[in-house]
Amino acid sequence: MKIEEKLYLLRWKHDKRSHIAIKDQRVCLETCGTKWKRPCTTFCPASVYAWDGEKTVVSHDNCVECTSCLLGCPYRNIDWKLPRGGFGIEWQHG
Amino acid sequence: MSAPALLFERGERPGVKNVMGGVMYGRMLADVVPEFWKTAPMERVVTDERLWLTTADSVVTAGHKHLPHSVEPPNAFTVLRVPFDGWFAAQAEAAGALLIPGTTVEDVIREGGRVVGVRTGREEGELRAPLVVIADGANSFLVQKAGLGRPLEPNEMALVVKEIIALPGAAIEDRFTLDPGMGATIEVYGAVTRGMAGYGFIYTNRESLSVGIGALISQFMETRITPWDLLEGFKAHPMVAPLLRGGVVREYLAHAIPEGGLRAMPRLFDDGVLVVGDAAMMVNNLHREGSNMAMAAGRMAGETAIQAKRAGDWSARSLSRYRELLEASFVLQDLRKYQRLPDLVEGRPDLLHLYPELLSEAIHEMLTVDGAGKREKQRRILRRLLARRPWWRLLRDAYEGWRAMR
């Protein structure tokens, strides 16, 4: 089962306003790529982060709010905030 | 408006933001909600607990099974957090708490060093209270905002992914050899975590299985294994797949689990504030306990608040009673007992793979009837063991293991 199919099962209340921001794209481009190969693109369980060759692209609508990226970005370069009240993932089973 | 307790919930209703494995423990819940078993949405009462040590193509199993207890409360039972938390919050409301859903608490309000309330994301959303109990879970924002703890390291938190896989109840009872309504848990160590420090689990619900696996975030960073690949590999393991056959995946979930233990624990109290549960690192990962510690800590926080209210004193000195209660209970005693375990697990993830392999090979050798005498087989096992690990390292592993768990 692919990650896209897994995410397709989930329900969110999407917020147009993103709760995630990359603080400094230069860190992703210049430092993280060679040293860490941008681990956010592999450890994030909802495939929120992707590298487009120049910058880290954030699909905040995919986020399942596990908070791994707060600790897993080697440069603490991800500004992740809790979604506004009532928005974000809505688990059906938990 | 005056209520004895306000309960903030950032989801639209309680539970929709919460995930756990999910084994819940009866004793600690009964201390909070007497006779909960008459109304709580339990999935299955756990009567069969199994431990699996896997290699790529084999498993060594240990376990304990007992008859369903006739005495209440049940020791352990499985839950799904969305229905369970809806029920749990209703109990709090029935006891007089005022539930405020759809509201994110973004910060604590401090005045002159004291915590005097919370700031929510709502307009004019400041609320003042003599006591704030921080219970916002793993990777707590509020613990840091309140200045009670440092940011955590990636080796102090695990990332776990799981799926809810629907199966008819009768099929679950057949496959796991269970009496109706009874449940099994399987903790799965070894090859399934692909060299990372972590473990998988299979828990039975009424009409579904909770199947999950996780490892330290630091190890996901290093190995670049994606969580969903890890989960797919676990589900496809030759010993796991037959249990899931024909099941339909209903939900895919991810959650962080505190693994830092005592060394990563924040300060538990200060003027006007207490910290409970995952936010306070109260997880005993070796025994997959956490919900019990959170409920026990919640009760002790409540008892501390009652005393503080009577005395009219919400200072740190008055609230230090909370820590004393925790010290006198299994919560801090167990966290202290296993305080060396995180270092062992993180520093030596190979142990979690080497020993299942050696054990599996040894048992396989003894069970293979090939004409060799049993003494010759013992010699073979010892030779293979020492080829993989010299005797002095075996001794060191045993000593370190004993030291971390005694």
Interface residues (C-beta under 8 A of the other chain):
Chain A: M1 K2 I3 K6 L7 L9 L10 K13 W36 K37 P39 T42 F43 P45 A46 V64 E65 C66 T67 S68 L70 L71 G72 P74 R76 L82 P83 R84 G85 G86 G88 I89 E90 W91 Q92 H93 G94
Chain B: R10 G11 E12 G15 V16 K17 N18 V19 M20 G22 L80 R81 V82 P83 F84 D85 P101 G102 T103 T104 E106 T120 G121 R122 A138 N139 F141 P151 L152 E153 P154 E156 M157 L159 V161 E163 I164 S208 I217 F220 M221 R224 I225 T226 P227 W228 E232 V249 R250 E251 Y252 L253 A254 H255 A256
